[in-house]
Amino acid sequence: MQRNIVLVMVDQLAARWLEQAWDGIVDLPNLRRLADRGVRFTNAYTPNPVCSPARASVATGLTSQGHGVTECGYTLDPELPTFMRELQQGGWRTGLFGKLHLAPSIAGVRPDYRRYGFDVTCVTEDARAGEWLDWVRDQHPGHYEAAQATVWMTMIPELTGYGPDRIDLRAEIEKARQRYPEAATEAYTLPFPAEVSQTAWITDRACDFVRSTAADTPFFAQVSYVQPHNPFAPPAEYVPHVRTERIPEPVPAEWAVADRLPYFAQERYGRCSYDTRDWARDRRLYFADCAHLDHELGRLLDCLAETGTLAGTYVLFCSDHGELLHDHGMLGKWERHYDPCIRVPLIVNGPGLTPGFRDELVELTDLAPTILDLAGLDHPVLPRPDLGRPRNPERIPLFAGRSLLPLCLGGEPGDDQGGEAEPWRDAVYIQSNNNHWEASPRSWARTIRTARHRYTTFFSGGGEQLFDLVSDPDEQHNLAGLPEWEETRRELRDRLLEMIVCAGYPNSPRDLFGIGTW
């Protein structure tokens, strides 16, 4: 029996903040409902904590080296296999609603994502210009100027000749910001009601897709919200949902000392973020965004229930990467591989699964093989023509990730062909390349995360970090330079080197004719 699959993705939600929300900061009943009846992975990691690379790994099951999107600024090659196309070719009706970010945002606000395997696309991404903004203009003209003021990526060239009439939208945005100056900041409440928001628009389009799919046709919907990505901008009506008194103070910046690592000696680390911003307000608005997202998730689940499809649908929930949110004196993500940056929520809910917690180390590359297993479809393999070389394997897997389905069924993982169980990974590899501030290896980092340790090396002489996460879960004491930890540091560094080298395996399918040919 073919099952429906819904992938709900949010942007920049750390597992740490979801856990703290559940500890009493804000009620998230629909996420709680999804988690309590599903499989919750408590040690899920992004392989590259920035939007495009992480999302390319979700779509392809490949590492950054495998798919080539090593940082924002690349477009994922549409010739690469994606799980969405496999579903589409297998008979699923496929739809995208919201943000995919497999192309650079600055390249334009109307990317064609159908070529990755989607039948229906309703796209709105970080910039906010495009389909959602045009909808506000046409359906809610009284809020159009306020919506314009929230378009923050005004550097996109297309905005100076926007739409069929080639209007100067950039000039209109600047004028709108004069009336709504708060919308030009990094934290504010939306100057229009929740039902006009980008988040609600995404849910509405996803529900239309569910309702319009024939009863005998399985569907896949990727419902991908932009929030709680900065700027932190929830609808004003959700701010009172947050219990301000329960919001914790930021974890101190252990790096901000006189003998700081060379990496943290950069000018942009001159002061801690919580000394220059109202951290309590930022956190309150971030958690208010989570409350709004939870409401929208509830609307989506209710739609599935109303159409009679919920019982036969697998719902997966995840984030592409985290957000430091002033912990360690920093905002954002990138190469600062602290827990709020790299550990993400991951929930799998659906028929026949065994609800509960799983603490195995998993990563976003595992989603593609998991979704194909849930759909009952074969995994794609790399081409290898038969050249009469019996030592070569007959089937070379495409995916770098592994299916989570055995874990979701309450068992132990087996190999991709269903043979004897093989050991699960005991470490994950995380990489970061250029960020928006600096296009050089000074902003590159590589990390190995095990059950007990996190070891990171910064390049161009940036130094190293080593944390014992059992005794120091908040990552406050860098052990990399202590003699008594030298053996552990060397062991982790050697393992990291091997992971860096092996990040290209399985071999990249880009322009590949066949493994071992000439």
C-alpha positions as CSV (number, residue, x, y, z in Angstrom):
1,M,0.0,0.0,0.0
2,Q,1.4,3.4,-1.0
3,R,1.5,5.9,1.8
4,N,1.4,9.6,1.7
5,I,4.5,11.5,3.0
6,V,4.7,15.0,4.3
7,L,8.1,16.6,5.2
8,V,7.6,19.6,7.4
9,M,10.8,21.6,7.5
10,V,11.5,24.8,9.5
11,D,14.5,27.1,9.2
12,Q,17.0,27.7,11.9
13,L,15.3,25.9,14.7
14,A,17.8,24.3,17.1
15,A,16.9,21.1,19.0
16,R,18.0,23.0,22.1
17,W,15.4,25.6,21.7
18,L,12.6,23.2,21.0
19,E,13.5,21.2,24.1
20,Q,13.6,24.4,26.2
21,A,10.2,25.5,24.7
22,W,8.8,22.2,25.9
23,D,10.3,22.8,29.3
24,G,7.7,25.6,29.9
25,I,8.7,28.6,27.8
26,V,5.8,28.3,25.3
27,D,3.2,25.7,24.7
28,L,3.7,23.8,21.4
29,P,0.8,21.3,21.5
30,N,0.9,20.2,17.9
31,L,4.6,19.5,17.9
32,R,4.1,17.7,21.2
33,R,1.4,15.6,19.6
34,L,3.6,14.8,16.7
35,A,6.5,13.8,18.9
36,D,4.5,11.8,21.5
37,R,3.0,9.6,18.8
38,G,6.2,9.4,16.7
39,V,9.9,8.6,16.8
40,R,12.0,11.4,18.2
41,F,15.7,11.5,17.4
42,T,17.5,13.4,20.1
43,N,20.9,13.4,18.5
44,A,20.2,14.6,14.9
45,Y,22.8,16.8,13.2
46,T,23.0,19.0,10.2
47,P,26.1,18.1,8.0
48,N,26.6,21.7,7.0
49,P,24.9,24.4,9.2
50,V,23.6,26.8,6.5
51,C,20.5,26.7,4.4
52,S,21.5,25.6,0.8
53,P,24.1,22.9,1.7
54,A,21.9,21.3,4.4
55,R,18.8,21.3,2.1
56,A,20.8,19.8,-0.8
57,S,21.8,17.0,1.6
58,V,18.2,16.4,2.5
59,A,17.1,16.3,-1.1
60,T,19.9,14.0,-2.3
61,G,21.1,12.1,0.7
62,L,24.7,13.2,-0.2
63,T,27.4,15.1,1.6
64,S,28.4,18.6,0.5
65,Q,31.2,17.0,-1.5
66,G,28.8,14.6,-3.1
67,H,26.2,17.2,-4.3
68,G,28.6,20.1,-4.7
69,V,26.7,22.7,-2.7
70,T,29.4,23.4,-0.2
71,E,28.0,26.8,0.8
72,C,25.3,29.3,-0.1
73,G,25.8,30.7,-3.5
74,Y,25.6,27.4,-5.5
75,T,22.7,25.9,-7.4
76,L,22.1,22.2,-6.9
77,D,22.6,20.4,-10.2
78,P,19.1,19.3,-11.2
79,E,20.6,16.3,-13.0
80,L,21.4,14.8,-9.6
81,P,19.0,12.2,-8.2
82,T,16.6,13.5,-5.6
83,F,14.2,11.5,-3.5
84,M,11.4,13.9,-4.7
85,R,12.0,12.8,-8.3
86,E,12.1,9.1,-7.2
87,L,8.7,9.6,-5.6
88,Q,7.4,11.4,-8.6
89,Q,8.5,8.7,-11.0
90,G,7.1,6.1,-8.6
91,G,3.6,7.5,-8.9
92,W,3.4,10.1,-6.1
93,R,2.0,13.5,-6.8
94,T,4.7,15.9,-5.4
95,G,4.3,19.4,-4.1
96,L,6.6,22.1,-2.6
97,F,5.2,24.8,-0.5
98,G,7.5,27.6,0.9
99,K,11.3,27.5,1.0
100,L,13.6,25.0,-0.8
101,H,16.7,27.2,-1.3
102,L,18.4,24.9,-3.8
103,A,19.4,28.1,-5.7
104,P,21.0,31.3,-4.5
105,S,18.4,33.7,-3.2
106,I,20.2,36.6,-4.8
107,A,19.8,35.0,-8.2
108,G,16.0,35.8,-8.3
109,V,12.8,35.4,-6.3
110,R,11.1,33.0,-8.7
111,P,13.3,29.9,-8.9
112,D,12.0,26.9,-10.9
113,Y,12.0,24.0,-8.5
114,R,9.9,21.7,-10.6
115,R,13.1,20.4,-12.2
116,Y,14.0,18.7,-8.9
117,G,10.9,16.4,-9.0
118,F,7.9,18.6,-8.0
119,D,4.6,18.6,-9.9
120,V,3.4,21.6,-8.0
121,T,5.4,24.5,-6.5
122,C,4.3,27.5,-4.5
123,V,7.6,29.2,-3.5
124,T,8.3,31.9,-1.0
125,E,11.8,32.2,0.5
126,D,13.8,34.5,2.8
127,A,13.6,37.5,0.5
128,R,9.7,37.5,0.8
129,A,9.3,39.1,-2.7
130,G,7.7,36.8,-5.2
131,E,4.5,34.7,-5.0
132,W,3.6,35.6,-1.4
133,L,4.2,39.4,-1.8
134,D,2.2,39.4,-5.0
135,W,-0.7,37.5,-3.2
136,V,-0.7,40.2,-0.5
137,R,-0.9,42.9,-3.2
138,D,-3.9,41.2,-4.9
139,Q,-5.8,39.7,-1.9
140,H,-4.9,42.0,1.0
141,P,-4.0,45.4,-0.6
142,G,-4.5,47.2,2.7
143,H,-1.4,45.3,4.1
144,Y,0.7,45.5,0.9
145,E,2.9,48.4,2.0
146,A,3.5,46.7,5.4
147,A,4.4,43.5,3.6
148,Q,6.8,45.3,1.3
149,A,8.6,46.7,4.4
150,T,9.5,43.2,5.5
151,V,11.4,42.4,2.2
152,W,14.9,42.5,3.6
153,M,17.1,41.1,0.7
154,T,16.9,44.3,-1.3
155,M,20.2,43.6,-2.9
156,I,18.6,41.2,-5.4
157,P,19.0,42.7,-8.8
158,E,15.6,41.6,-10.0
159,L,13.9,44.0,-7.6
160,T,14.8,47.0,-9.7
161,G,12.8,45.6,-12.6
162,Y,10.2,43.5,-10.8
163,G,7.3,41.7,-12.5
164,P,5.8,42.1,-16.0
165,D,5.6,45.8,-15.5
166,R,9.2,46.1,-14.5
167,I,8.5,48.3,-11.5
168,D,11.3,49.5,-9.1
169,L,10.2,47.4,-6.2
170,R,13.4,48.2,-4.3
171,A,12.4,51.9,-4.3
172,E,8.9,51.0,-3.0
173,I,10.4,48.9,-0.3
174,E,12.6,51.7,0.9
175,K,9.6,54.0,1.0
176,A,7.6,51.4,2.9
177,R,10.4,51.1,5.5
178,Q,10.0,54.8,6.2
179,R,6.5,54.1,7.4
180,Y,7.4,50.8,9.1
181,P,11.0,51.4,10.3
182,E,10.9,48.5,12.8
183,A,10.6,46.1,9.9
184,A,14.1,47.0,8.8
185,T,15.5,45.6,12.1
186,E,16.6,42.1,13.1
187,A,13.7,41.6,15.6
188,Y,10.2,42.9,15.3
189,T,6.5,41.9,15.2
190,L,4.8,41.6,11.8
191,P,2.9,44.8,10.9
192,F,0.0,42.8,9.7
193,P,-2.1,39.9,11.1
194,A,-1.1,36.3,11.2
195,E,-3.4,35.2,8.4
196,V,-1.6,37.5,6.0
197,S,1.8,36.1,7.0
198,Q,4.2,34.1,4.8
199,T,3.9,31.2,7.2
200,A,0.1,31.1,6.9
201,W,0.3,31.4,3.1
202,I,2.5,28.3,3.0
203,T,0.1,26.3,5.1
204,D,-2.9,27.4,2.9
205,R,-1.1,26.3,-0.3
206,A,-0.1,22.9,1.2
207,C,-3.7,22.3,2.4
208,D,-5.0,23.1,-1.1
209,F,-2.7,20.6,-2.5
210,V,-3.8,17.9,-0.1
211,R,-7.5,18.6,-0.8
212,S,-7.0,18.6,-4.6
213,T,-5.1,15.2,-4.7
214,A,-7.3,12.4,-5.9
215,A,-8.1,9.8,-3.2
216,D,-6.4,7.0,-5.1
217,T,-3.2,9.0,-5.7
218,P,-0.4,9.0,-3.0
219,F,1.2,12.4,-2.5
220,F,4.4,13.9,-1.1
221,A,4.3,17.4,0.2
222,Q,7.3,19.4,1.4
223,V,5.9,22.1,3.6
224,S,8.9,24.3,4.3
225,Y,8.5,27.3,6.5
226,V,11.0,30.3,6.5
227,Q,10.6,31.0,10.2
228,P,12.1,31.1,12.8
229,H,15.0,32.3,10.6
230,N,16.1,35.8,11.4
231,P,14.9,38.5,11.3
232,F,12.8,37.2,14.2
233,A,9.4,38.4,13.1
234,P,6.4,36.6,14.6
235,P,2.8,37.9,14.4
236,A,2.2,40.2,17.3
237,E,-0.7,38.0,18.6
238,Y,1.7,35.2,19.4
239,V,4.1,37.1,21.6
240,P,1.9,36.9,24.7
241,H,2.1,33.1,24.4
242,V,5.7,33.2,25.6
243,R,6.4,32.9,29.3
244,T,9.1,35.5,29.5
245,E,10.1,34.6,33.0
246,R,11.0,31.1,31.9
247,I,13.4,32.2,29.2
248,P,17.0,31.3,30.3
249,E,19.9,33.6,30.2
250,P,22.4,32.9,27.4
251,V,25.2,30.5,28.0
252,P,28.4,32.5,28.5
253,A,31.0,33.0,25.7
254,E,33.8,30.8,26.9
255,W,36.0,32.0,24.0
256,A,35.9,35.7,25.0
257,V,39.1,35.6,27.0
258,A,42.4,37.4,26.7
259,D,44.1,34.4,25.1
260,R,41.2,33.6,22.8
261,L,41.6,31.3,19.7
262,P,42.9,33.1,16.7
263,Y,39.6,32.4,14.9
264,F,37.8,34.4,17.6
265,A,40.3,37.3,17.3
266,Q,38.5,38.4,14.1
267,E,37.0,41.9,14.3
268,R,33.4,40.6,14.2
269,Y,34.0,38.9,17.6
270,G,35.0,42.2,19.3
271,R,32.0,42.0,21.5
272,C,29.5,39.3,22.6
273,S,26.1,39.5,20.9
274,Y,24.3,39.7,24.3
275,D,26.2,42.9,25.1
276,T,25.0,44.6,21.9
277,R,21.5,43.3,21.5
278,D,18.4,42.8,23.7
279,W,18.9,39.1,24.0
280,A,15.7,38.6,26.0
281,R,13.6,40.3,23.4
282,D,15.2,38.3,20.6
283,R,14.5,35.1,22.4
284,R,10.9,36.1,23.2
285,L,10.2,36.8,19.5
286,Y,12.0,33.6,18.4
287,F,9.8,31.5,20.7
288,A,6.7,33.4,19.6
289,D,7.6,32.4,16.1
290,C,7.7,28.8,17.3
291,A,4.2,29.2,18.7
292,H,2.9,30.4,15.4
293,L,4.7,27.6,13.5
294,D,3.1,25.1,15.9
295,H,-0.4,26.6,15.2
296,E,0.3,26.2,11.4
297,L,1.4,22.6,11.9
298,G,-1.9,22.1,13.7
299,R,-3.8,23.5,10.7
300,L,-1.9,21.1,8.4
301,L,-2.5,18.1,10.6
302,D,-6.2,19.0,10.8
303,C,-6.4,19.2,7.1
304,L,-4.9,15.7,6.8
305,A,-7.5,14.5,9.3
306,E,-10.4,16.2,7.6
307,T,-9.5,14.7,4.2
308,G,-9.2,11.2,5.7
309,T,-5.5,11.0,4.8
310,L,-3.8,11.5,8.2
311,A,-3.9,7.8,9.2
312,G,-2.1,6.8,6.1
313,T,0.5,9.5,6.1
314,Y,4.0,9.7,7.4
315,V,4.8,13.1,8.7
316,L,8.5,14.0,9.2
317,F,9.5,17.2,11.0
318,C,13.0,18.7,10.9
319,S,15.1,21.9,10.7
320,D,17.9,22.5,8.3
321,H,20.2,23.8,11.0
322,G,20.2,25.6,14.3
323,E,20.5,29.1,15.7
324,L,22.9,30.2,18.5
325,L,20.4,32.8,19.8
326,H,23.0,34.5,21.9
327,D,24.4,31.4,23.5
328,H,28.2,31.7,23.6
329,G,27.7,35.4,22.8
330,M,26.7,34.8,19.2
331,L,23.8,34.9,16.8
332,G,23.2,32.8,13.7
333,K,24.9,29.6,12.7
334,W,27.7,29.0,10.2
335,E,31.1,27.7,11.3
336,R,30.5,28.1,15.1
337,H,29.7,24.5,15.7
338,Y,28.2,24.7,19.2
339,D,25.2,22.5,20.0
340,P,22.5,25.2,19.2
341,C,24.1,25.6,15.8
342,I,24.5,21.9,14.6
343,R,21.9,19.8,16.5
344,V,18.4,19.9,15.0
345,P,15.0,18.5,15.8
346,L,13.9,15.3,13.9
347,I,10.6,13.6,14.4
348,V,9.1,10.8,12.3
349,N,5.5,10.0,12.8
350,G,3.3,7.6,11.0
351,P,1.5,4.2,10.7
352,G,3.3,1.1,12.0
353,L,6.2,3.0,13.6
354,T,7.3,2.4,17.3
355,P,6.9,5.7,19.2
356,G,9.7,6.7,21.5
357,F,13.1,8.3,21.8
358,R,16.2,7.2,19.8
359,D,19.6,8.5,20.9
360,E,21.7,7.2,17.9
361,L,23.7,9.8,16.0
362,V,21.8,10.6,12.9
363,E,22.0,13.3,10.3
364,L,20.0,15.0,7.6
365,T,21.6,12.9,4.9
366,D,19.5,10.0,6.4
367,L,16.2,11.6,5.3
368,A,16.4,10.7,1.6
369,P,16.9,6.9,2.2
370,T,14.4,7.0,5.0
371,I,11.7,8.6,2.9
372,L,12.3,6.1,0.0
373,D,12.0,3.2,2.5
374,L,8.8,4.6,3.9
375,A,7.5,4.8,0.3
376,G,8.7,1.2,-0.4
377,L,10.9,2.4,-3.3
378,D,14.4,1.1,-4.2
379,H,17.4,3.3,-3.4
380,P,19.2,4.6,-6.5
381,V,22.7,3.3,-7.0
382,L,25.8,4.6,-8.8
383,P,26.4,3.3,-12.3
384,R,29.1,0.6,-12.7
385,P,29.2,-1.1,-16.1
386,D,30.2,-4.8,-16.0
387,L,33.8,-4.8,-17.0
388,G,34.5,-8.3,-15.8
389,R,36.1,-7.3,-12.6
390,P,34.6,-9.6,-9.9
391,R,36.3,-7.7,-7.1
392,N,34.1,-4.7,-7.7
393,P,30.8,-4.6,-5.8
394,E,27.8,-5.3,-7.9
395,R,25.8,-2.4,-6.3
396,I,27.4,0.8,-5.2
397,P,25.0,2.9,-3.0
398,L,24.3,6.5,-4.0
399,F,23.4,7.7,-0.5
400,A,25.9,8.8,2.1
401,G,23.1,8.6,4.7
402,R,21.4,5.6,6.0
403,S,17.7,4.8,6.4
404,L,16.2,5.4,9.8
405,L,13.3,3.1,9.2
406,P,14.8,0.2,11.2
407,L,15.2,2.5,14.1
408,C,11.7,3.9,13.6
409,L,10.4,0.3,13.8
410,G,12.0,-0.1,17.2
411,G,14.8,-2.3,16.0
412,E,18.5,-2.1,15.0
413,P,19.8,-0.8,11.7
414,G,20.5,-3.3,9.0
415,D,22.4,-2.7,5.7
416,D,20.7,-1.1,2.7
417,Q,19.9,-4.5,1.3
418,G,18.3,-5.9,4.4
419,G,21.1,-8.2,5.4
420,E,22.7,-8.7,8.8
421,A,22.6,-5.7,11.1
422,E,25.8,-3.6,10.9
423,P,26.9,-1.2,13.6
424,W,25.4,2.3,13.5
425,R,27.7,5.3,13.1
426,D,29.4,6.4,16.3
427,A,30.3,9.9,15.0
428,V,29.0,12.5,12.6
429,Y,30.9,14.9,10.4
430,I,30.0,18.6,10.1
431,Q,31.6,21.1,7.8
432,S,31.4,24.8,7.1
433,N,32.9,26.8,4.3
434,N,32.6,30.5,3.3
435,N,30.1,32.7,5.2
436,H,28.6,36.0,4.2
437,W,31.4,38.0,5.9
438,E,34.5,36.4,4.6
439,A,35.3,34.2,1.5
440,S,38.5,32.6,2.8
441,P,39.5,29.4,4.7
442,R,39.6,31.6,7.9
443,S,35.8,31.0,8.0
444,W,36.1,27.3,7.3
445,A,35.6,24.7,10.0
446,R,35.5,20.9,10.3
447,T,34.0,19.0,13.2
448,I,33.6,15.5,14.5
449,R,30.8,14.9,17.0
450,T,30.7,11.7,19.0
451,A,28.4,10.7,21.8
452,R,30.9,12.2,24.3
453,H,33.1,14.8,22.5
454,R,32.9,17.6,20.0
455,Y,36.2,18.4,18.3
456,T,36.5,21.3,15.8
457,T,39.4,22.6,13.8
458,F,39.4,26.1,12.3
459,F,41.7,26.6,9.3
460,S,44.3,29.3,8.4
461,G,45.7,29.0,12.0
462,G,42.3,29.5,13.6
463,G,42.9,26.9,16.4
464,E,41.0,24.0,17.8
465,Q,38.1,23.3,20.2
466,L,37.6,20.1,22.2
467,F,34.7,19.6,24.6
468,D,33.8,16.8,26.9
469,L,30.0,16.9,26.5
470,V,29.4,14.5,29.4
471,S,31.0,16.8,32.1
472,D,30.5,20.0,30.1
473,P,27.3,19.9,28.1
474,D,27.3,23.7,27.6
475,E,30.7,23.6,26.0
476,Q,32.4,26.0,28.4
477,H,35.8,24.5,28.8
478,N,38.0,24.1,25.7
479,L,40.3,21.1,26.4
480,A,42.3,21.2,23.2
481,G,45.4,22.7,24.7
482,L,45.6,20.6,27.9
483,P,48.3,17.9,28.1
484,E,46.0,15.4,29.8
485,W,43.6,15.6,26.8
486,E,46.3,15.3,24.2
487,E,45.6,11.6,23.4
488,T,41.9,12.3,23.0
489,R,42.6,15.3,20.8
490,R,45.0,13.4,18.6
491,E,42.6,10.5,18.2
492,L,39.7,12.7,17.3
493,R,41.8,14.7,14.9
494,D,42.9,11.6,13.2
495,R,39.3,10.4,12.9
496,L,38.3,13.8,11.6
497,L,41.0,13.7,8.9
498,E,39.6,10.4,7.7
499,M,36.0,11.7,7.7
500,I,37.2,14.8,5.6
501,V,38.8,12.5,3.1
502,C,35.9,10.0,2.9
503,A,33.2,12.7,2.7
504,G,33.3,12.1,-1.1
505,Y,32.1,8.5,-0.6
506,P,29.9,7.2,-2.1
507,N,31.4,8.8,-5.2
508,S,29.7,11.9,-6.4
509,P,27.2,11.2,-9.2
510,R,27.9,14.5,-10.9
511,D,28.6,13.9,-14.6
512,L,29.4,10.2,-13.7
513,F,29.4,7.7,-16.6
514,G,30.4,4.7,-14.4
515,I,32.6,3.8,-11.5
516,G,36.0,2.3,-12.5
517,T,35.7,3.1,-16.3
518,W,37.9,5.0,-18.6
